[in-house]
Amino acid sequence: MHGAEKDHLVRVLRIQPGETVAGFDNSGREWLGKILSVAEDEVSCQILAEQRPEVEARLALYLAAGLAKGEKFEWVIQKGTELGMAGFLPLQAKRSVVQLAGPKAAERVERWQKIAAEATKQSGRVCEPQIFPVSAWHELPGRLGSLAKEMQWLIPYEEEKTERLLTAAGQLDPGRPVGLLIGPEGGFEPAEVAWAQQNLGARSVSLGPRILRAETAAVAALALVLGQWGDLG
């Protein structure tokens, strides 16, 4: 065992030979191991058992969120990971206060992936959600690859007065991935909602009569959909 995982075991957990640890490789498998030796450059471990714990959400739920201020965005990634989201797509929306591109965007994505990794361990999951590169609207389908054709998109929108999120969630096909589109602090512009409807087949839904902050809307929507088809509640 090398790199960041080794440093975490040695410097944070202060692991010693003879102690047991659990590890995973994002395939859904988890291993129980016994520490054999701890050296400056590596930690050796003997595998004792392998299992596939049922800790991942049954629904593949992805969150595409308009870029927001640092701490709020990181909080959404952390809580989304704890709830069970499968992936996170940072979206460059028109009303996003934060604008990211180039090396700065890549650095931020790397930080977000570390936050997701830490939340994965804390919540007992065995698969880290993938943090995708920062994307413009037209780049979303390409980022998702083969998932794009199967994705069922819902877009919570404060101007939607007819269809509720729970109603739409109940009509989803749980065998296909689901994507939630959440706006930034200022919400989505009408043209963006129209683009998502026309190009992604997104359904505009309401989260209720009150206007929620972006980070509240993200977590509430995740919890509602996973409560319908995942394993919450």
C-alpha angles and dihedrals in degrees: 000000000000143000125020095352091053091049091050092052095045104035103030105027094027090216119197134201112278095033121116127235137183123224140174139196102209092259094103093261125118127197131205111211142178120227110239101177141356118211135166094261104028148015119221120213135184116219111233103173144357127212143163106227117200096236102118121092114261090224119068098227122180126192121211108188132181111245112269137174116306106257094040093050093048090049090054091051092048095048093040089055092049091051093051110260114168098213145355127221116194106215126205099220124183094247095044109129089203118068119192132181141149121001092350091058091048091051091050092050089052090053092048091051090054090051090051091048092052092047090049091058094043093052095045096245123148099207124059115219111246115246107212125208118273106277141195116224095263091052096058098089092048093050091056096050113186091003092066096078093049098042118117108206127206121183117195106214128178092220092058107103103165115048120054123211094239092053092051092043090056090058096053124112104242090202091068129064119263127213126201118202112206122183128228124252092294095042128234121310115241090248090057092051089049091050091052091049094048100039104029100029089238120175116223111228139177127236091199140283096304125078110239129205114254095254092046092049092051095052094040092051093047092050094047095050094042089047088056099046108003128060105276117123 
